[in-house]
Amino acid sequence: MNLLPMERLGAHERAPGQMAFGVLLPWVSAADGNRVAVKIIHERDQFLRTGGSREFPLTHATDPTYGDFWSTEVEIRASPQTAGTSWGQPGRYVYRYVVSNPNVGVLDWVADPFAREFGVGKLSAFTLGYTPYVWSAGETGWKTPRLSDLVIYELMLAEFAPDLDAAIERLPYLADLGVNCLEVMPVSNVALTVDWGFLPIGYFGVDERFGKRSDFQRFVDAAHQCGLAVLLDAVYGHTSTQFPYSDLYRRLQYRENPFLGAFAKDYFGESTDFNRPFTADFFHTVNQHWLEVYHVDGFRYDCVPNYWDGPMGAGYANLVYTTYQTAKRRVADGGAWTRFDAGPGEPLRLIQCAEQLEDPEGVLAQTYTNCTWQNRTLDAAARVAAAPHRHLTDLGFAFGLAGFPASAVHDGERMPKLGLQYIETHDHSRFVCRFGTLASDNDLLREGDRAQWYKVQPFVIGTLLAPGIPLLWQGQELAENYYVPDSGMGRVMLLRPVRWDYFYDAIGRDMLSLVRRCLDLRRSAAEFRTGSHYFYNEDARYQSRGLLLFSRAEAGRFSLVALNFSDVEQTVPFWFPEAGDYVEQLHGHPWDTRAEVAALSEQWLTIPPHYGRVWRKA
């Protein structure tokens, strides 16, 4: 994979008031009678009757690698002014391309696939007099956290806060909660105002719903100052029918497409064809753009099966390999790239997280992916919620990430590998819905019965203290209770804002307190981050009574996690492997402490219903 010549693509202000435009349109040549123009209007004028957009023709040339290239330069400030308009003034302008083809006529409203800014709908944008963002002094000292230290908080900006300014104000809260990494759902440009963002039409900038380039740069900068890494949700295996390389060639009635086509699985949207070098180079360039311009710490790659053609293929595996190797070279350049430098002989801290639910173990073992989503824990937890005495063994092994590699060697470099642990994500209803929902006159507006929130507690304790990388979905720590349908447009076209008022009610406060205690424990006790895991798979003694016990141990430290999924308090025997004092960590009541325990002596432990206890050797 190679990097596209971004200095020639999109809209650039070459000199004050002078804009240059460049776009690659393979198979759209002047020799075949095609003509391309750009229409531009100041953003303040777009809804006014005074003065319309101005149109400027582009000149055709041939790029030696990618083929047909169209470009022009426009002297905006030197152009004649029109009374009553803002033309020629600084600020944001919106633009679009127009393709005239001898066979199908004039095709208007073609978005720029290389736009750095966006207007409403399908409009691309640029800022005349754009001033690059100045990063804070501390940004050069920022280090992406170690993989084993990560605690991820998934959020959708449109639901997490009213705007980026409000989201920035919430960052200290997240740091105080105990997370150190944000997984931000797609911010790329989409055609709709209310949308999850998984059908992009523009990849090189922030959708106008969220603000401008500098707004998201400021968000990342502020996150880093709070000790929070930022992962960007990247959608590369499929795209929207409104994506310019889909929309234009469909309207041109071409039999083939230079960018799209059948490749691997075809689950969603328009499938991207990574067998075409242009497509592969495009998405490699998108990755480098976000790493360099926005200082993100890595990516969560959505729907990997859509571009998975094996560990040696041209699709996903090649993309994560090339992204890693390019970042490795850039670390030597210094500056913000050093955030990935973990020291001599250590792999980069660049986070490349797959959503490969079909083979999470394989994507870790076979590619430069260092972490992955996996639904094994969530699915096992759902079965336990339905029948707690029947499926706890499945959950016990899922908590331990049974079968997942802890590391793998790639090109002589040993890289750590981890699976994510979660019971809630954007894709699913809140876990409390599994214990009952409240009726509504509209199925989309159903909600989980928060009165059942206490039943979620042992699942939360387990996921936050098990091996792997814990992930919280926005508002989970406040006992959010939204319902999400399994299919249909109601999944993605309905905003479900975080209800911050839950912070102040008794249920929200109790759940928040539990999450904070678990994450404090994970941060302070190394065994929960990097220690071994042992599942006490004794059905007659534990699982048959609705209990699940596992331990975490490292370097002389031992902790026992005992979870009770049943409706009654349970008292059971346990034999601590090491002598010492064992202090209960969730509440620390004196009567729960086990003092002067002899190694392998029988101890009777009491675990409250729908809750847990954590005993740690002092």
C-alpha positions in Angstrom: 0.0 0.0 0.0 1.1 3.5 -0.8 0.1 7.0 0.4 -2.0 9.1 -2.0 -0.6 12.6 -2.9 -2.9 14.4 -0.5 -1.0 17.7 -1.1 -2.7 17.7 -4.5 -6.1 16.3 -3.5 -9.1 18.0 -2.0 -9.2 21.8 -1.5 -6.1 23.7 -0.4 -5.4 27.4 0.1 -2.1 27.8 -1.8 -1.8 31.5 -1.1 -4.1 34.0 0.7 -7.4 33.9 -1.1 -6.2 31.3 -3.7 -7.8 27.9 -3.6 -6.5 24.8 -5.4 -8.8 21.8 -6.1 -7.8 18.3 -7.1 -9.7 15.1 -7.5 -8.9 11.6 -8.8 -11.7 10.3 -11.0 -10.4 7.1 -12.6 -11.9 6.3 -16.0 -13.4 9.8 -16.3 -11.1 11.3 -19.0 -11.3 14.4 -21.2 -10.5 12.3 -24.2 -13.9 10.5 -23.8 -15.7 13.9 -23.8 -16.0 14.3 -20.1 -15.9 17.7 -18.4 -15.5 18.5 -14.7 -16.3 21.7 -12.9 -16.5 22.9 -9.2 -19.4 24.9 -7.9 -18.5 27.1 -4.8 -20.6 29.4 -2.6 -19.9 31.0 0.8 -21.6 29.1 3.6 -23.5 32.2 4.7 -25.0 32.6 1.2 -26.2 29.1 0.5 -29.8 29.6 1.7 -30.2 33.1 0.3 -31.7 34.3 -3.0 -29.0 36.8 -3.6 -26.2 35.3 -5.7 -25.8 31.6 -6.4 -22.8 29.4 -6.5 -20.0 30.2 -8.9 -18.7 27.5 -11.3 -15.1 27.0 -12.4 -13.8 24.4 -14.9 -11.2 21.8 -14.0 -8.3 20.7 -16.2 -7.6 17.1 -17.0 -4.3 15.4 -16.5 -3.1 11.8 -16.0 -1.6 10.7 -12.8 1.1 8.0 -13.5 -0.3 5.8 -10.7 -4.0 6.5 -10.4 -5.0 7.7 -13.8 -7.5 10.5 -14.5 -6.8 13.6 -12.4 -8.8 16.9 -12.5 -7.6 20.1 -11.0 -7.9 23.9 -11.0 -7.0 27.0 -9.0 -9.6 29.7 -8.1 -8.7 33.2 -7.0 -11.6 33.7 -4.6 -10.6 37.1 -3.1 -9.7 38.5 -6.5 -12.9 37.4 -8.2 -15.6 40.0 -8.8 -17.7 40.7 -5.7 -21.5 40.5 -5.8 -23.4 42.9 -3.6 -25.3 41.3 -0.8 -23.1 38.2 -0.7 -20.2 37.1 1.3 -18.1 35.9 -1.7 -14.5 36.8 -1.2 -14.7 37.1 2.5 -12.9 34.8 4.9 -14.8 31.9 6.4 -16.3 28.6 5.3 -17.3 27.9 1.7 -19.2 24.8 0.5 -18.5 23.2 -2.8 -19.4 20.3 -5.1 -18.2 18.9 -8.4 -20.2 18.7 -11.6 -19.4 16.0 -14.2 -20.6 16.5 -17.8 -20.7 13.2 -19.7 -21.6 12.9 -23.4 -23.7 9.8 -22.8 -25.7 10.7 -19.6 -25.5 14.5 -19.5 -24.8 16.7 -16.5 -24.3 15.0 -13.2 -24.4 17.6 -10.4 -23.9 17.1 -6.6 -20.7 15.1 -6.7 -19.0 15.2 -3.3 -15.2 15.6 -3.0 -13.9 12.2 -1.8 -10.8 14.1 -0.4 -12.6 17.0 1.3 -11.2 17.9 4.7 -14.4 19.7 5.8 -18.1 19.2 5.1 -21.3 21.2 4.8 -24.8 20.0 5.1 -25.9 16.8 3.2 -23.5 16.0 0.4 -21.7 19.3 0.3 -17.9 19.4 0.8 -16.3 22.5 2.4 -13.2 24.5 3.0 -12.2 27.4 5.2 -10.8 30.5 3.4 -8.1 31.8 5.8 -7.9 28.5 7.6 -5.5 28.7 10.6 -4.0 25.3 11.6 -4.7 24.1 15.2 -1.9 24.8 17.7 -1.6 21.7 19.9 -1.0 22.2 23.6 2.6 22.1 24.9 1.9 18.8 26.7 0.9 17.0 23.5 4.5 16.1 22.6 4.9 14.3 26.0 1.7 12.3 25.6 2.1 8.5 25.5 -0.6 6.1 24.4 -1.3 3.7 27.3 0.0 0.2 27.4 -2.4 -2.4 26.0 -2.8 -4.2 29.3 -3.6 -0.9 31.1 -6.5 0.1 28.8 -10.0 0.7 30.1 -12.2 1.7 27.1 -15.3 3.9 27.1 -17.3 3.8 23.9 -19.2 6.9 23.1 -21.2 8.5 20.3 -20.5 12.2 20.3 -24.1 13.2 19.3 -25.5 11.2 22.3 -22.7 11.8 24.8 -23.0 15.6 24.9 -24.8 18.4 22.9 -21.5 19.4 21.1 -17.8 18.9 21.3 -17.4 21.7 23.8 -19.8 19.9 26.2 -18.0 16.6 25.5 -14.7 18.2 26.4 -16.2 19.4 29.7 -17.1 15.8 30.5 -13.6 14.4 30.0 -12.4 15.0 33.6 -15.4 13.0 34.7 -14.3 10.0 32.5 -10.8 10.2 33.8 -12.1 10.3 37.4 -14.4 7.3 36.5 -11.2 5.2 35.9 -11.2 4.9 32.1 -8.1 5.9 30.0 -9.3 5.3 26.4 -12.2 6.7 24.4 -13.6 4.7 21.5 -15.4 7.3 19.5 -18.1 6.1 17.1 -17.6 7.3 13.5 -17.1 11.0 13.0 -16.7 10.8 9.3 -19.2 12.6 7.0 -22.6 11.0 6.4 -25.6 12.2 4.4 -28.1 12.1 7.3 -28.4 14.4 10.3 -29.3 11.6 12.7 -27.0 8.6 12.0 -24.6 6.2 13.8 -22.1 7.0 11.1 -21.5 3.6 9.6 -22.3 4.6 6.0 -19.7 7.3 5.3 -19.6 9.6 2.3 -16.4 11.5 3.4 -13.4 10.0 5.2 -10.8 12.8 5.6 -12.6 15.0 8.1 -15.2 15.5 10.8 -18.8 15.6 9.9 -20.3 19.1 10.1 -22.7 17.8 12.8 -19.7 17.8 15.2 -17.9 20.9 14.1 -14.7 21.7 12.2 -11.3 20.2 12.0 -10.0 22.3 14.9 -12.9 21.3 17.1 -12.1 17.6 17.0 -8.4 18.3 17.3 -9.1 20.3 20.4 -11.2 17.3 21.7 -8.3 14.9 21.2 -5.8 17.4 22.7 -8.1 17.8 25.8 -8.5 14.0 26.1 -4.8 13.5 26.1 -4.4 16.2 28.8 -6.8 14.2 30.9 -4.9 11.0 30.3 -7.4 9.6 27.8 -6.3 7.9 24.5 -8.7 8.3 21.6 -9.6 5.5 19.2 -11.6 6.3 16.1 -14.2 4.0 14.7 -13.1 3.3 11.1 -15.5 2.0 8.5 -13.5 0.6 5.5 -15.2 -2.6 4.5 -18.3 -0.9 3.2 -19.5 2.6 2.4 -22.6 4.5 1.5 -24.4 4.6 -1.9 -23.8 8.4 -1.6 -20.1 8.0 -1.3 -18.8 9.8 -4.4 -17.0 6.7 -5.9 -20.3 4.9 -5.7 -22.7 7.7 -6.5 -20.8 9.1 -9.6 -20.0 5.8 -11.3 -23.6 4.5 -10.8 -24.9 7.6 -12.4 -22.4 7.3 -15.2 -23.8 3.9 -15.8 -20.4 2.2 -15.9 -20.5 -1.5 -15.8 -17.5 -1.6 -13.4 -16.3 0.6 -10.6 -12.7 1.6 -9.9 -13.1 1.6 -6.2 -16.1 -0.7 -5.2 -17.0 -4.3 -5.9 -17.3 -7.8 -4.5 -14.3 -8.6 -2.2 -15.1 -10.7 0.9 -18.3 -10.8 2.9 -21.0 -8.3 1.9 -22.9 -7.6 5.1 -23.6 -3.9 4.8 -23.6 -1.0 2.4 -21.5 -0.8 -0.8 -18.6 -3.3 -0.6 -15.1 -1.8 -1.0 -12.7 -3.8 -3.3 -9.3 -4.0 -1.7 -8.0 -5.9 -4.8 -7.9 -2.5 -6.5 -4.7 -0.7 -5.4 -6.5 2.6 -5.5 -9.0 1.4 -2.8 -6.2 -0.1 -0.6 -4.1 3.1 -0.9 -7.1 5.3 -0.2 -7.8 3.7 3.2 -4.2 3.5 4.1 -4.0 7.2 3.5 -7.1 7.8 5.6 -5.4 6.0 8.5 -2.3 8.1 8.2 -4.3 11.3 7.9 -6.1 10.7 11.2 -2.9 9.6 13.0 -1.0 12.7 11.7 -3.5 15.5 11.6 -5.8 14.5 14.5 -3.2 12.6 16.7 -5.6 9.7 17.4 -4.1 6.7 19.2 -5.5 4.1 16.9 -8.6 2.6 15.3 -11.5 0.3 16.0 -12.0 -1.4 12.6 -15.7 -1.9 12.0 -17.1 -5.1 10.4 -13.7 -6.7 9.5 -15.4 -9.7 7.7 -16.4 -7.3 4.9 -12.7 -6.9 3.9 -11.1 -10.1 5.4 -9.5 -12.2 2.7 -7.1 -14.1 5.0 -3.9 -13.2 7.0 -1.9 -12.8 3.8 -4.6 -11.0 1.8 -4.9 -7.6 0.2 -7.6 -6.4 2.6 -7.7 -6.0 6.4 -4.5 -7.8 7.2 -2.5 -5.8 4.7 -4.0 -2.5 6.0 -3.1 -3.1 9.7 0.4 -4.3 8.7 1.0 -1.3 6.5 -0.4 1.2 9.0 1.8 -0.3 11.7 5.0 -0.2 9.6 4.3 3.4 8.4 3.7 4.5 12.0 7.0 2.8 13.0 8.9 4.8 10.4 7.2 8.0 11.5 8.1 7.5 15.2 11.7 8.3 14.1 10.5 11.7 12.9 9.8 12.7 16.5 7.0 15.0 17.5 3.6 13.6 18.3 4.4 10.3 16.6 6.5 9.4 19.7 3.3 8.7 21.5 3.6 5.2 20.2 7.2 4.6 21.2 7.4 2.1 24.1 11.2 2.0 24.2 13.9 -0.1 22.6 12.9 -3.6 21.5 9.2 -3.0 22.4 6.3 -3.0 19.9 4.5 0.3 19.1 1.6 1.2 21.4 -0.5 2.0 18.3 -3.9 0.5 19.0 -5.5 -1.5 16.2 -8.7 -3.1 17.4 -10.7 -5.4 15.2 -14.4 -6.0 15.2 -13.9 -9.5 13.9 -16.7 -11.4 15.7 -16.5 -14.4 13.4 -12.9 -15.3 14.4 -11.5 -13.0 17.1 -8.8 -15.4 18.2 -7.6 -15.8 14.6 -7.4 -12.1 13.8 -5.2 -11.6 16.9 -2.9 -14.5 16.1 -2.6 -13.9 12.4 -2.4 -10.1 11.9 -1.0 -6.9 13.4 -4.2 -6.4 15.3 -3.4 -6.1 19.0 -7.0 -6.2 20.4 -10.4 -7.3 19.2 -14.1 -7.1 20.0 -15.5 -10.5 20.9 -19.1 -11.4 21.7 -18.4 -14.6 23.6 -18.6 -12.9 27.0 -21.7 -11.0 26.1 -23.4 -14.0 24.6 -22.6 -16.2 27.7 -23.7 -13.4 30.0 -27.1 -13.2 28.1 -27.6 -17.0 28.6 -26.8 -16.6 32.3 -29.3 -13.8 32.6 -32.0 -16.1 31.1 -31.0 -19.2 33.2 -28.3 -18.4 35.8 -27.8 -22.0 37.0 -27.2 -23.5 33.5 -24.6 -21.4 31.7 -22.2 -20.1 34.3 -19.5 -22.5 33.1 -19.6 -20.8 29.7 -19.3 -17.4 31.3 -16.4 -18.6 33.5 -14.4 -19.6 30.4 -15.4 -16.5 28.5 -14.2 -14.3 31.4 -10.8 -16.0 31.1 -10.7 -15.4 27.3 -10.2 -19.1 26.8 -8.4 -19.8 23.5 -7.3 -16.3 22.9 -3.5 -15.7 22.3 -1.7 -13.5 24.9 0.9 -12.5 22.3 2.1 -13.4 18.8 5.2 -12.9 16.8 5.0 -10.9 13.6 8.2 -10.4 11.5 10.3 -11.2 14.5 8.5 -8.7 16.8 6.5 -10.1 19.7 3.2 -8.2 20.2 0.8 -8.4 23.1 -2.7 -9.4 22.3 -6.0 -9.0 24.2 -9.7 -9.4 23.7 -12.2 -6.8 24.9 -14.6 -7.6 27.7 -18.1 -6.1 27.7 -21.8 -6.7 28.3 -23.0 -3.5 26.6 -22.1 -1.8 23.3 -23.8 0.5 20.9 -25.0 -2.6 19.0 -27.2 -4.0 21.8 -29.9 -3.1 24.2 -28.8 -2.2 27.7 -28.1 -5.4 29.7 -30.9 -4.6 32.2 -33.4 -5.1 29.4 -32.7 -8.8 29.7 -34.4 -8.8 33.0 -37.5 -7.1 31.7 -38.7 -4.1 29.7 -41.4 -1.5 30.3 -44.2 -1.4 27.8 -44.6 1.6 25.4 -47.0 2.5 22.6 -43.9 2.5 20.3 -41.6 -0.5 20.3 -38.6 1.7 19.6 -39.3 3.6 22.9 -39.3 0.5 25.1 -36.9 0.7 28.0 -35.3 -1.7 30.5 -36.9 -2.0 33.9 -34.3 -0.1 36.0 -35.9 -1.6 39.1 -34.0 -4.8 38.1 -30.7 -3.0 37.9 -29.2 -4.9 40.9 -29.2 -8.1 38.8 -26.6 -6.5 36.5 -24.0 -6.1 39.3 -22.2 -9.4 39.2 -21.9 -9.2 35.4 -20.3 -5.7 35.8 -17.8 -6.9 38.5 -16.8 -9.9 36.4 -16.2 -7.9 33.1 -14.2 -5.2 34.9 -11.9 -7.6 36.8 -11.5 -10.4 34.2 -8.6 -10.7 31.8 -8.6 -8.5 28.7 -9.6 -4.9 28.1 -12.8 -3.7 29.8 -15.2 -1.7 27.7 -18.0 0.4 29.0 -20.7 1.8 26.7 -21.6 5.4 27.4 -23.9 5.7 30.4 -23.5 2.1 31.5 -21.9 3.3 34.7 -25.2 5.2 35.4 -27.4 2.2 34.8 -28.8 3.4 31.4 -31.7 1.4 30.2 -32.3 2.1 26.6 -33.7 -0.6 24.3 -32.2 -1.1 20.8 -34.1 -3.2 18.2 -32.1 -6.0 16.6 -32.8 -4.8 13.1 -34.4 -1.9 11.1 -33.5 1.8 10.6 -34.8 2.5 14.1 -31.4 1.2 15.4 -29.4 3.9 13.8 -31.9 6.8 13.2 -33.0 7.4 16.8 -30.8 9.4 19.2 -30.5 7.9 22.7 -28.8 10.6 24.6 -27.0 9.8 27.9 -29.3 10.8 30.7 -27.0 12.6 33.0 -29.8 13.1 35.5 -29.3 9.4 36.3 -26.1 10.5 38.0 -28.3 11.9 40.8 -30.7 9.1 41.4 -30.1 6.2 43.8 -29.8 3.6 41.1 -27.3 5.6 39.1 -25.3 6.5 42.1 -25.1 2.9 43.3 -24.0 1.6 39.9 -21.5 4.4 39.5 -20.0 3.6 42.9 -19.6 0.0 41.9 -17.9 0.8 38.6 -15.5 3.2 40.3 -14.5 0.7 42.9 -13.9 -2.0 40.4 -11.8 0.3 38.2 -9.9 1.7 41.1 -9.0 -1.9 42.1 -8.0 -2.7 38.5 -5.7 0.3 38.4 -4.1 -0.3 41.8 -3.7 -4.1 41.7 -1.5 -5.3 38.9 -2.9 -8.8 38.9 -6.1 -7.6 37.5 -4.3 -6.0 34.5 -1.6 -8.6 33.7 -2.0 -11.5 36.1 -3.0 -15.1 35.4 -6.6 -16.2 35.6 -8.0 -19.4 37.1 -11.6 -20.4 36.8 -12.8 -22.6 39.7 -14.9 -24.9 37.5 -16.6 -26.9 40.2 -20.3 -27.2 39.2 -21.6 -29.0 42.3 -19.9 -26.6 44.7 -20.4 -23.3 42.8 -22.1 -23.0 39.5 -25.1 -25.2 40.5 -25.8 -22.6 43.2 -25.6 -19.6 40.9 -22.0 -18.8 41.8 -18.9 -18.2 39.7 -15.4 -17.9 41.2 -12.2 -17.0 39.5 -8.8 -15.7 40.7 -6.2 -13.3 39.4 -2.6 -13.7 40.5 0.8 -12.2 39.8 4.2 -11.9 41.6 3.0 -13.0 45.0 -0.4 -11.2 44.8 -3.6 -13.2 44.8 -7.2 -12.0 44.5 -10.3 -14.1 44.5 -13.5 -12.8 42.7 -16.7 -14.5 43.9 -19.9 -13.6 42.0 -23.4 -14.6 43.0 -26.0 -14.5 40.2 -28.8 -16.1 42.4 -31.6 -14.6 44.4 -30.3 -15.7 47.8 -27.1 -15.2 49.8 -24.7 -18.1 49.4 -22.1 -19.4 51.9 -19.5 -21.8 50.3 -16.1 -23.2 51.2 -12.9 -22.0 49.5 -9.2 -22.9 50.0 -6.9 -19.9 49.5 -3.6 -21.2 48.0 -1.3 -18.9 50.0 -1.2 -18.0 53.7 -1.9 -14.4 54.8 -4.6 -11.8 55.5 -7.3 -11.5 52.9 -9.2 -8.2 52.8 -12.5 -7.8 51.0 -12.1 -5.0 48.4 -15.6 -3.9 47.3 -16.7 -2.7 50.7 -13.9 -3.6 53.1 -16.2 -4.5 56.0 -14.1 -5.9 59.0 -16.3 -9.0 59.2 -15.4 -9.9 55.6 -11.7 -9.9 56.3 -10.0 -13.3 56.6 -7.1 -12.8 59.0 -4.1 -15.2 59.3 -5.4 -17.6 56.8 -3.3 -20.8 56.6 -2.5 -22.0 53.1 -5.1 -24.4 51.8 -7.2 -24.2 54.9 -11.0 -24.3 54.4 -12.6 -20.9 54.6 -16.4 -20.3 54.4 -17.2 -17.3 52.3 -20.5 -15.5 52.1 -21.5 -13.7 48.9 -24.7 -11.5 48.8 -27.3 -12.2 46.1 -26.9 -10.5 42.7 -23.5 -9.1 43.8 -20.0 -10.2 44.5 -17.0 -10.1 46.8 -13.3 -9.7 46.0 -10.8 -10.9 48.6 -7.2 -9.8 48.0 -4.1 -10.9 49.9 -2.8 -8.0 51.9 
